[in-house]
Amino acid sequence: MQINLLSCDAQRPDKRAIARCISEVSTNIDDSLARELTDILLEGDPVDIEIDGGNSSSALRALRKLNIDYEIVE
């Protein structure tokens, strides 16, 4: 499933937790790329990632816990 990470509304976003979450929920993103994508997201630009369909509900829940707004593409 493709999702767009739109923004992070947390008062003080935890960059390490966001990068770890992106790395864990995505199917093809390693830790260093997750850190780069986190920086892009926190600068205000949307980020596209692909998550495993079987784990989609827990992945989306983890993103919501970090106050990350997203939209489902497919």
Residue pairs with C-beta under 8 A, 6 or more apart in sequence:
1 50
1 51
1 52
1 53
1 56
1 72
1 73
1 74
2 48
2 49
2 50
2 72
2 73
2 74
3 48
3 49
3 50
3 51
3 60
3 70
3 71
3 72
3 73
4 46
4 47
4 48
4 70
4 71
4 73
5 22
5 37
5 41
5 46
5 47
5 48
5 49
5 63
5 68
5 69
5 70
6 46
6 68
6 69
6 70
6 71
7 41
7 44
7 46
7 68
7 69
8 18
8 41
8 42
8 66
8 67
8 68
8 69
9 67
9 68
9 69
10 66
10 67
13 42
13 66
13 67
14 66
15 35
15 38
15 39
15 42
17 66
18 38
18 41
18 42
18 66
18 68
19 31
19 34
19 35
19 37
19 38
20 31
20 34
21 62
21 63
21 66
21 68
22 29
22 34
22 37
22 38
22 47
22 49
23 29
23 30
23 31
23 33
23 34
24 62
25 49
25 51
25 52
25 55
25 58
25 59
25 62
25 63
26 34
26 49
26 50
26 51
27 50
27 51
27 52
28 50
29 37
29 49
37 47
37 49
40 47
41 47
41 68
48 73
51 59
51 60
52 59
60 70
63 70
